Amino acid sequence: MSAPIDDRPVRQLRLVVEAEDYEAALAFYRDVLGLPEQAAFSGGDGARVAILDAGRATLEIANPAQKKMIDEVEVGRQVAPKLRVAFEVDDARGTTERLVAAGATEVAPPTVTPWESLNARLDAPAGLHITVFQELRDLEERQELDGFGTERLPDA
């Protein structure tokens, strides 16, 4: 059983991305992908930042074999750098079409994975390699699939 959020030592995961074309990246992620702007700040020398709400954040840690397997399933070859950002959406096909129309490059079309999600790969503004994914089964149903479960470290 997980602890209530107030008892957790980390309150938020924030991924900070430097975008050479700030306006284009902001329009893509805020206006096209649909991440609401939570706050924006500006400073001297033209410094600007927007904080976009991406919903619940998770940190996915994968070993090299898992990363290779995910690339093979979703794309058919090794393409992802060490960092890939994934966004859960309600409609992976529609979102992929909107993102491509807004300037993203489709690396692989929406593909059903063995873990029962519909995943598409794109190269997006600000140099990010992204996945948009749509869960096709709920968490309880996925937990029944081979290879899906939780990994707990033994007590030290």
Number of C-alpha atoms within 10 A of each C-alpha: 3 6 7 7 9 8 9 10 7 8 10 10 11 11 8 9 12 10 15 11 10 16 10 15 20 21 15 21 20 18 13 16 19 15 17 15 15 10 10 10 9 10 8 6 6 6 8 12 16 16 17 17 15 18 10 9 14 9 7 8 8 11 7 10 9 11 17 16 14 18 17 13 15 23 19 12 13 14 15 21 9 9 9 15 14 17 17 17 18 13 14 23 18 11 20 26 14 15 20 15 11 18 14 20 16 17 17 18 17 25 18 17 15 15 15 16 20 23 26 24 27 21 20 20 22 17 12 17 21 21 25 24 25 21 19 15 12 10 11 9 11 18 14 10 12 9 10 13 12 7 6 6 6 5 4 3
